[in-house]
Amino acid sequence: MNIFTTEKLHAHLEVAKTLYRIANNCHKLVEELTKKISHKNAIGNHCAGMGHIDIAALNPVEKAVESISLIILPDTLVSQPWIIASNIRQFRENVEFAFNGHPNLTPQQFTHFVQIMNEITNSLGQTCKDIKEVVDKIQDTFNKNQANSK
């Protein structure tokens, strides 16, 4: 394998690892926030100023996802930043809906809200797994390439 291919493979590996770290951090954050807001009292307390659910913590994650250049990603990972961004957007929209409508949320609406939040969390978890599979494949190829060049 020539040096250009090795460098390109290494670049793909590094950007894929970065995307995985961002996705994994996003998943952990959304999972934590979902646990906090899965109780109707938590939403009411937040809205009454008696508690805080830090949705703004998603801002740096969102900016990090937006900063990933799709051009340098391996083609197998191009859709993942869009999926992550979509999940963040859906998460925000659903939380805003719950905050705005909290006094009037029926038990059924609240149950549906929690279900959606769990689906978003699960989607992010699956996206992390998908990215990790690609990272591992690239890492294996890179390692084999390095071993063959010695």
Secondary structure, 3 states (H helix, E strand, C coil): CCHHHHHHHHHHHHHHHHHHHHHHHHHHHHHHHHHHHCCHHHHHHHHCCCCCCCHHHHHHHHHHHHHCCCCCCCHHHCHHHHHHHHHHHHHHHHHHHHHHHHHHCCHHHHHHHHHHHHHHHHHHHHHHHHHHHHHHHHHHHHHHHHHHCC
